[in-house]
Amino acid sequence: RRETGQTLSFSKYCSGDVPYVLTMATPLKVADDFTHYIAIDFGTSGSGIAVLKSNLKDIQVYTHPKWVPGQKGVAVKCPTALLLDPNGEFEAFGLAAIDNYHNKHGLRYPKKSEDYYLFNRFKMCLYEEKYLSRDLMIKAANGKEMLGQKVIAKSLEEMKNVILKSLDEEIGHPADRVLWILTVPAIWSPAAKQIMREAATEAGLGVDKGSSLMLVLEPEAAAMFCQEEILGTAQSRTDADLTSHYLVVDCGGGTVDMAAHKLTKTKDGEISIEEIHQAHGGPHGGFAVNDEFEKMLENLFQFTKENMDELKCKFHRSWTKLMYKQFEEFKCQIDSKTSTTITICLQAKMIKFIEEKTGKDMNKLIEEYTRHAVGWDEEDDGIVLQFSTINSLFAPVISQIVVAIKDVLKKPECKCIEKVLLVGGFVESTILFESVKNEFSPDIIVKKSSAPSLSVLKGAIIYGKDRNIIKSRKMCQSIGIETWDDFVTGFHDENRRDDSFGKALCTNVFTRFVDVNKSVNIEKTFERILTPASDDQETCSVKIFGSRHNKTLYTDEDSCYEIGVLTVENVPKYGSGRSREVKVALNVSGTEFTVSACCNGNTKMLPASLDFVKNTYLQKSAT
């Protein structure tokens, strides 16, 4: 059908529907134009900043002392926690946000401490929400809600302000020509990436003259940092090209994000990376262990879900301290070789609430609980967890990670993989690393990055300096647009015929740009010639669709789902003597989708934009 040169028309139902677009990805300056490269690894559990000056080679990791008050040693990342005052204005970030929330005497309005907004784990909303829109709300620890994009923007703004102030003091003048590099999971949808970009722009990243903002996929950034670990001992051979097939498994706080790559290093030292399988993963990060612990407490307390929700709401400060300070620290420190038990302390008022709700004291509840090995510490008012119990909390999460890795390794194109490289903060857990290693060794080499928590952060800087290393990506879905084609009798469904425009058109056609599982060069654009469906259209919008299959014909098939809208403006008026055909070029293999448009037959560009957020869509249908 595509070879016949038949007209592809914008759907009449999209005519004049101009979506609101705050920002979209734009071409970057060449790397040498920037004086500073600043990467922000904005994670679910922890966030960090890395800086590289263009005239230096060493990447500096930066953590402001006020984000980690009272913490000994050098902290490379701080908790991704934000505290806003009752008016929604910035109060604190990092560990300071959690500490200030717990200590009401440290707040400026002690009597209204319950009105403060503490946000934790909020990045996960961009993955967990079935439908994404700009009015997405995030719930704070006190049960109140705020716009998700505002919460993300306030966090990024604090990180931006602190690092720029530090650089200003160091170099004696404001840093200019900055390339801001923001990390995002590879399994995120285009809508999630767009919300993150818009939040970053709202925070002021890349808006100054001479500066730019780019998004980087987290497992790709990690691969950049771990090049030597991936190639291993073969590094010493310089007489031939070196090739390694590997799987990067980025185990963060919220998600586990995987990328299968072929890395080649030529004898001249040039590095190139090709994706050999589409991004894969799921919500199996470190916080999933916290969720297992919460389920255990609910059963131990003999609570219903409503009882548990009431406890968390009534004692939100104590609950946050229990989960995000006590248990989180123990989870990372626990070691199968040296640890035997840990004790989780409960606040006296919380204990009283539990005992009143159940009519039983804590000793009785512990006695009746048989699912795990637990005890009660009378002196410290704490629940004692045996190592076997801790291990059982990790088990279902690790099982999901192992299954996800196996799902990738069993694919025909991944049979060549010889290494699995684990990165991310969750990999600091000895239990996780040893479990994955034991599952796949000796057939597959399982290694842990030399700096698990910093691999993505430092790798993002390397990516920002050399964006030509990633050569191609595998498509996780077929991408196309909804058009009205010239009706072809015998090929098109007769029920889709429409003659209202003076000629026979077929409605709801899935005009494909690229197929699922296809390997696409990251610089490749897919072009289509489109014609407005009516004479009075000057602004035309066309829906972008995805499909899990490569044989989808129509956009209303079960396998097809809407993911966004492409809009072209200033289409020449009918009778102007200029061609009304529009040439659209779409790049779908970059970190973000980009689009350009021009009148067919000349080089005059037309305003073109993409919006993946305005219209709700099923985010997870492509992953």
C-alpha positions in Angstrom: 0.0 0.0 0.0 2.8 2.4 0.9 4.6 2.0 -2.4 1.6 3.2 -4.5 2.1 6.9 -3.5 -1.5 7.2 -2.3 -2.4 10.1 -0.1 -2.1 9.9 3.7 -4.4 12.4 5.3 -4.6 14.0 8.7 -7.6 12.7 10.6 -10.5 15.2 10.5 -11.2 14.6 14.2 -7.8 16.1 15.1 -8.3 19.2 12.9 -7.2 22.4 14.8 -6.6 20.5 18.1 -3.4 22.2 19.2 -1.9 20.5 22.2 -0.2 22.5 25.0 3.5 21.7 24.8 5.9 23.4 27.3 9.1 21.9 26.0 10.5 19.2 23.8 13.9 17.8 23.0 15.9 20.1 20.7 19.3 19.5 19.0 22.2 20.1 21.4 25.3 22.2 20.8 28.5 20.3 20.1 30.2 19.2 23.3 33.1 21.6 23.1 30.6 24.6 23.4 30.0 23.8 27.1 32.2 24.9 30.0 30.5 22.7 32.6 28.8 19.3 32.5 26.4 18.8 35.4 24.7 15.4 35.8 21.8 14.8 38.2 20.9 11.2 39.0 17.4 11.8 40.3 16.5 8.4 41.9 13.6 7.0 43.7 15.5 6.5 46.9 18.6 8.6 46.5 19.9 11.5 44.3 23.3 12.8 43.5 25.1 15.5 41.4 28.3 15.1 39.4 30.3 18.0 37.8 32.9 18.1 35.1 34.7 21.2 33.9 35.5 21.1 30.2 39.3 21.6 30.9 39.5 18.8 33.5 39.3 15.0 33.4 38.2 14.2 36.9 34.4 13.9 37.6 33.5 15.5 40.9 30.6 14.0 42.9 28.9 16.7 45.0 26.7 16.4 48.1 25.8 19.5 50.1 26.2 19.1 53.8 22.8 20.5 54.5 21.2 17.5 52.6 22.8 15.0 55.0 23.1 16.8 58.4 24.9 15.0 61.1 26.1 12.2 58.8 29.7 11.1 59.3 32.0 10.6 56.4 31.5 11.5 52.8 27.9 11.0 51.5 27.8 10.7 47.7 24.0 10.6 47.4 21.3 11.9 49.6 17.7 10.6 50.1 15.3 11.9 47.5 13.0 13.5 50.0 11.4 16.9 49.8 9.8 19.0 52.5 7.5 21.9 51.7 6.0 24.3 54.1 2.2 24.8 54.6 2.3 27.3 51.7 3.9 24.8 49.4 7.3 26.6 49.5 10.6 24.9 49.8 11.7 24.0 53.3 14.4 21.2 53.0 15.7 18.5 50.8 17.5 15.1 51.4 18.0 13.7 54.9 17.3 17.2 56.3 13.8 17.0 54.9 13.1 13.8 56.8 14.8 15.0 60.0 13.0 18.3 60.0 9.7 16.6 59.5 10.3 14.2 62.4 11.5 17.0 64.7 8.6 19.4 64.8 10.6 21.8 67.0 12.9 22.3 64.1 10.2 23.7 61.9 9.3 27.4 61.7 5.7 26.7 62.6 5.7 24.0 65.3 2.0 24.1 66.0 1.2 23.4 62.3 3.8 20.7 61.7 1.0 18.4 60.4 0.5 20.9 57.5 4.0 20.3 56.2 4.4 18.2 53.0 7.0 15.5 53.1 7.4 13.6 49.8 9.3 10.3 49.5 9.4 7.8 46.6 7.6 10.3 44.4 9.6 9.5 41.3 7.8 6.1 41.1 4.5 7.9 40.3 5.8 8.4 36.7 6.0 4.6 36.3 3.2 3.3 38.6 0.4 5.6 37.3 -1.7 3.9 34.7 -2.6 7.3 33.1 -0.3 10.3 33.1 -1.4 13.9 32.8 -0.1 17.2 33.9 -2.6 17.3 36.8 -1.0 14.1 38.3 -1.1 14.5 42.1 1.4 13.0 44.6 0.4 12.2 48.2 2.6 13.5 51.0 3.3 11.7 54.3 0.5 13.7 55.9 -2.0 12.4 53.4 -2.4 15.7 51.5 -1.7 16.0 47.8 0.3 18.3 45.5 0.9 18.5 41.8 3.6 15.9 40.9 5.4 18.1 38.4 5.7 20.8 41.0 7.2 18.4 43.6 9.8 17.2 41.0 10.6 20.7 39.9 11.1 22.0 43.5 13.5 19.1 44.1 15.5 19.8 40.9 15.5 23.5 41.6 17.1 23.0 45.0 19.8 20.8 43.5 20.4 23.3 40.7 20.7 26.3 43.0 23.1 24.6 45.4 25.5 23.3 42.8 25.5 26.6 40.8 26.2 28.6 44.0 29.1 26.3 44.8 30.5 26.7 41.3 30.1 30.5 41.6 32.1 30.5 44.8 34.7 28.3 43.3 35.3 30.0 39.9 34.4 33.6 41.0 31.5 34.1 38.5 28.3 32.4 37.6 28.8 29.2 35.5 27.6 29.7 32.0 27.2 27.4 29.0 26.2 24.4 31.1 25.0 21.1 29.8 22.6 19.7 32.3 22.3 15.9 32.1 19.3 14.3 33.8 19.0 10.5 34.1 15.7 8.6 33.5 14.9 4.8 33.4 15.0 3.2 30.0 11.7 1.5 30.7 9.9 4.9 31.1 7.2 5.9 28.6 7.6 9.0 26.4 5.0 10.7 28.6 7.1 10.1 31.8 10.2 11.5 30.1 8.2 14.6 28.9 6.9 15.3 32.4 10.5 15.0 33.7 11.8 17.4 31.1 9.0 19.9 31.7 9.7 19.7 35.5 13.4 20.3 34.8 12.7 23.3 32.6 10.3 24.6 35.3 13.3 24.3 37.7 15.5 26.3 35.4 17.7 23.6 34.0 19.0 24.4 30.5 17.0 27.6 30.1 19.9 30.1 30.3 21.5 31.3 27.1 24.2 28.9 26.0 23.0 26.1 28.2 21.1 23.0 27.3 19.3 20.0 28.9 19.5 16.4 27.8 18.0 13.2 29.2 20.1 10.0 29.5 18.9 6.5 30.0 20.2 5.1 33.2 21.5 1.7 32.1 23.2 3.3 29.2 24.9 5.8 31.4 26.0 2.9 33.7 27.5 1.1 30.7 29.5 4.2 29.8 31.1 4.2 33.3 31.7 0.5 33.3 33.4 0.1 29.9 36.7 -1.3 31.3 34.8 -3.7 33.6 32.8 -4.9 30.7 35.8 -5.6 28.4 37.8 -7.1 31.3 41.2 -8.6 30.6 40.7 -8.2 26.8 41.6 -4.5 27.3 45.3 -5.4 27.0 44.8 -6.7 23.4 45.3 -3.8 21.0 45.9 -5.7 17.8 42.2 -6.2 17.0 38.7 -4.9 17.7 37.3 -6.0 21.1 33.7 -7.0 21.4 31.6 -7.8 24.5 27.9 -8.7 24.8 26.5 -7.9 28.2 23.4 -7.1 30.2 23.4 -4.0 32.5 21.0 -4.4 35.4 20.4 -1.1 37.1 18.8 -2.0 40.5 17.5 1.3 42.0 15.1 2.1 44.8 12.0 2.0 42.6 12.7 0.0 39.4 15.1 -2.5 38.0 16.1 -1.3 34.5 17.9 -3.5 32.0 19.7 -2.9 28.8 21.4 -5.6 26.6 24.3 -4.3 24.6 27.1 -5.1 22.2 30.1 -3.0 23.1 32.9 -2.7 20.5 36.3 -1.1 21.0 38.4 -0.8 17.9 42.1 -1.1 17.8 42.2 2.6 17.4 40.4 3.0 20.8 37.0 4.1 19.5 34.0 2.8 21.5 30.5 2.0 20.1 27.5 0.5 21.8 24.5 -1.1 20.1 21.4 -2.2 21.9 20.6 -5.9 21.0 17.4 -6.2 23.0 14.7 -3.7 23.9 14.8 -2.1 27.4 13.3 -4.4 30.0 12.5 -4.3 33.7 9.9 -3.5 36.3 9.1 -2.2 39.8 11.5 -4.6 41.6 13.8 -2.0 43.2 14.9 -1.8 46.8 11.7 -0.3 48.0 9.9 -3.5 47.1 11.7 -5.0 50.1 10.2 -2.2 52.2 6.8 -3.1 50.9 7.3 -6.7 51.9 8.3 -5.5 55.4 5.1 -3.4 55.6 3.0 -6.5 54.6 4.8 -8.4 57.4 3.9 -5.8 60.0 0.3 -5.7 58.8 0.0 -9.4 59.4 2.0 -9.3 62.7 -0.3 -6.5 64.1 -3.3 -8.5 62.9 -4.5 -5.4 61.0 -6.8 -4.9 58.1 -5.6 -2.6 55.3 -7.8 0.1 56.8 -6.2 -0.3 60.2 -2.7 0.0 58.6 -3.7 3.1 56.7 -5.0 4.7 59.9 -1.7 3.9 61.7 0.4 5.4 59.0 -1.8 8.5 58.9 -2.1 9.0 62.6 1.6 8.5 63.2 3.0 9.7 59.9 6.2 11.1 61.3 7.0 8.0 63.3 6.1 5.8 60.4 8.3 7.7 58.0 11.2 7.5 60.5 10.6 3.7 61.0 10.5 2.9 57.2 12.9 5.4 55.7 15.5 5.7 58.3 15.5 2.6 60.5 14.6 -0.2 58.1 16.3 1.4 55.1 19.6 1.6 56.9 19.4 -2.0 58.2 18.4 -3.2 54.7 21.6 -1.9 53.2 23.9 -3.0 56.1 22.6 -6.5 56.6 25.2 -9.1 55.6 24.6 -12.9 55.6 28.1 -13.5 56.9 28.1 -11.2 59.9 24.5 -10.3 60.7 22.2 -12.4 62.9 19.3 -10.1 64.0 18.1 -6.5 63.7 15.7 -4.6 66.0 13.1 -2.2 64.6 12.0 0.2 67.4 8.4 1.4 67.7 7.2 4.6 69.3 5.3 4.2 72.6 2.1 5.8 71.3 2.2 3.6 68.2 2.5 0.5 70.4 -0.5 1.7 72.4 -2.5 2.2 69.3 -1.7 -1.3 68.0 -2.6 -2.9 71.4 -5.9 -0.9 71.7 -6.9 -1.9 68.1 -6.2 -5.6 68.7 -6.9 -6.0 72.4 -3.6 -7.8 72.7 -0.2 -6.7 74.0 2.9 -6.9 71.7 4.2 -10.0 73.4 0.9 -11.8 72.6 0.9 -10.6 69.0 4.5 -11.8 68.5 3.6 -15.1 70.1 0.7 -15.6 67.7 2.7 -14.6 64.6 4.0 -17.8 62.9 5.0 -16.7 59.4 8.5 -15.5 60.3 11.0 -15.7 63.1 10.4 -12.6 65.1 10.8 -11.6 68.8 10.0 -8.6 71.0 12.7 -6.5 72.8 11.0 -5.2 76.0 13.9 -2.8 76.8 14.0 -1.1 73.4 10.3 -1.5 72.5 11.4 -3.1 69.3 10.6 -6.0 66.9 13.5 -8.4 66.6 14.0 -9.9 63.1 16.1 -13.0 62.7 18.3 -13.2 59.6 16.0 -15.9 58.1 13.1 -13.4 58.3 15.1 -10.6 56.7 16.1 -13.1 53.9 12.5 -14.0 53.4 11.6 -10.3 52.8 14.2 -10.1 50.1 13.3 -13.4 48.5 10.2 -12.4 46.4 11.9 -9.3 45.2 15.1 -11.1 44.2 13.0 -13.8 42.5 11.3 -11.1 40.3 14.7 -9.7 39.4 16.1 -13.1 38.5 13.0 -13.9 36.4 13.4 -10.6 34.5 17.1 -11.3 33.8 16.2 -14.8 32.5 13.5 -13.3 30.3 16.1 -11.3 28.5 18.8 -14.0 28.4 16.5 -16.6 26.8 15.9 -14.3 23.8 17.7 -15.6 20.6 19.5 -12.3 20.1 20.8 -12.5 23.7 22.3 -15.9 23.6 25.7 -14.3 23.0 25.6 -12.4 26.4 28.5 -13.5 28.5 28.3 -11.0 31.4 25.7 -9.5 33.7 26.8 -6.3 35.3 24.9 -5.1 38.4 24.7 -1.4 39.2 22.6 0.9 41.3 22.1 1.5 45.0 20.2 -1.7 45.7 23.3 -3.6 44.6 25.0 -2.4 47.7 23.0 -5.1 49.4 25.1 -8.2 49.8 22.0 -10.4 49.9 20.9 -9.2 46.4 24.3 -9.5 44.8 25.1 -13.0 46.2 21.7 -14.3 45.3 21.9 -13.2 41.6 25.5 -14.4 41.3 24.6 -17.8 42.7 21.7 -18.1 40.3 23.7 -17.6 37.1 27.3 -18.6 37.8 29.3 -20.2 36.4 27.6 -20.1 33.0 27.3 -16.3 33.1 29.8 -13.9 34.6 28.0 -11.8 37.2 29.9 -8.7 38.3 29.1 -5.8 40.5 30.2 -2.3 39.4 33.2 -1.0 41.4 30.9 1.9 42.3 27.3 0.7 42.2 25.7 3.8 43.5 27.7 6.1 41.3 27.8 4.2 38.0 24.8 6.0 36.5 25.8 9.4 37.8 29.4 9.4 36.5 28.4 7.6 33.4 25.9 10.4 32.6 28.8 12.8 32.5 30.7 10.6 30.1 27.6 10.3 27.9 27.3 14.1 27.9 30.8 14.5 26.7 30.5 11.9 24.0 27.0 11.3 22.7 28.1 9.3 19.7 29.0 6.2 21.6 25.4 4.8 21.5 24.8 3.8 17.9 21.4 2.1 17.8 18.5 1.0 20.0 15.9 -1.8 19.7 12.3 -0.6 19.5 10.1 -1.7 22.3 6.9 -1.1 20.3 5.8 -0.4 16.7 5.3 3.4 16.2 2.9 4.9 13.8 0.3 7.6 13.3 -3.5 7.6 12.7 -4.3 8.7 9.1 -7.1 8.4 6.5 -5.7 6.7 3.4 -7.2 6.5 -0.1 -9.5 3.6 0.2 -8.3 0.4 -1.6 -11.1 -2.0 -2.4 -10.3 -5.5 -1.5 -7.6 -4.4 0.9 -9.3 -2.1 3.4 -12.3 -3.0 5.6 -15.5 -1.8 3.9 -16.9 -0.7 7.3 -14.1 1.9 7.5 -14.9 3.6 4.2 -15.7 7.4 4.4 -16.9 9.4 1.3 -17.6 12.7 3.0 -14.6 14.5 1.5 -15.6 13.9 -2.1 -13.4 10.7 -2.4 -13.2 7.4 -0.8 -11.0 7.3 2.3 -10.3 4.6 4.9 -10.5 5.8 8.5 -8.3 5.0 11.5 -5.4 3.6 9.5 -2.2 2.7 11.5 0.5 4.3 9.3 3.6 2.7 10.6 7.0 4.4 11.0 8.9 1.5 12.5 8.2 -2.0 13.8 8.7 -3.5 17.3 12.1 -5.2 17.9 13.7 -3.4 15.0 17.2 -2.1 15.5 17.3 1.6 14.6 20.2 4.0 14.3 19.7 6.7 16.9 20.0 9.4 14.2 17.6 7.9 11.8 14.4 9.8 11.0 11.2 8.3 9.5 9.5 10.6 6.9 5.9 10.6 5.7 4.1 12.9 3.4 0.8 14.0 4.9 -2.0 16.1 3.4 -4.7 18.0 5.4 -8.1 16.3 5.3 -10.0 19.5 4.6 -9.3 22.8 2.7 -9.5 25.0 5.8 -7.0 23.2 7.9 -3.9 25.3 8.7 -3.1 23.7 12.0 -3.2 19.9 11.8 -2.8 17.3 14.5 -2.4 13.6 14.1 -2.4 11.0 16.8 0.7 8.9 17.5 0.0 5.2 18.3 2.0 2.3 19.5 1.5 -1.4 19.0 2.8 -4.6 20.6 2.8 -6.3 17.1 4.1 -5.6 13.7 1.0 -6.5 11.8 -1.5 -4.0 13.2 -3.5 -2.3 10.4 -5.9 -0.1 12.3 -5.6 2.1 15.4 -8.7 0.7 17.1 -7.4 -2.8 17.2 -6.8 -4.3 20.7 -3.0 -4.4 20.1 -2.9 -0.6 19.4 -2.9 2.2 21.9 -2.6 6.0 21.7 0.6 7.5 23.1 0.5 11.1 22.0 -0.2 13.8 19.4 1.9 15.3 16.7 1.0 18.8 15.6 2.0 20.9 12.6 1.1 24.6 12.4 1.1 27.2 9.6 0.2 24.8 6.9 -0.2 26.9 3.7 -3.7 28.0 3.0 -5.8 26.4 0.2 -5.4 28.5 -3.0 -2.1 30.1 -1.9 -0.3 28.4 -4.8 2.0 26.5 -2.4 1.9 22.8 -1.8 -0.3 21.8 1.1 1.6 18.5 1.4 3.5 18.3 4.7 6.7 16.2 5.0 7.0 15.0 8.6 10.3 13.5 10.0 10.1 11.7 13.2 12.9 10.3 15.3 11.8 7.6 17.7 15.1 5.9 18.6 16.7 8.7 20.6 16.3 9.1 24.3 13.3 11.3 23.5 11.1 11.4 20.4 11.8 14.5 18.2 9.9 15.8 15.1 10.4 18.3 12.3 8.1 19.3 9.4 8.3 21.3 6.2 6.2 21.9 3.1 6.9 19.2 0.6 9.1 20.4 -2.2 10.9 23.1 -0.3 13.0 23.6 2.8 10.8 26.0 4.7 10.3 24.5 8.2 6.9 24.5 9.8 6.3 24.6 13.6 6.0 21.0 14.7 5.6 19.6 18.2 4.9 16.4 20.1 2.8 16.0 23.2 2.6 12.7 25.1 0.9 14.0 28.2 -2.2 15.9 27.2 -4.2 12.9 26.2 -4.4 10.1 28.7 -3.1 6.8 27.5 -2.2 3.4 28.7 1.4 3.9 29.7 2.4 0.4 30.5 1.1 -1.3 27.4 4.4 -1.0 25.7 6.6 -2.4 28.5 
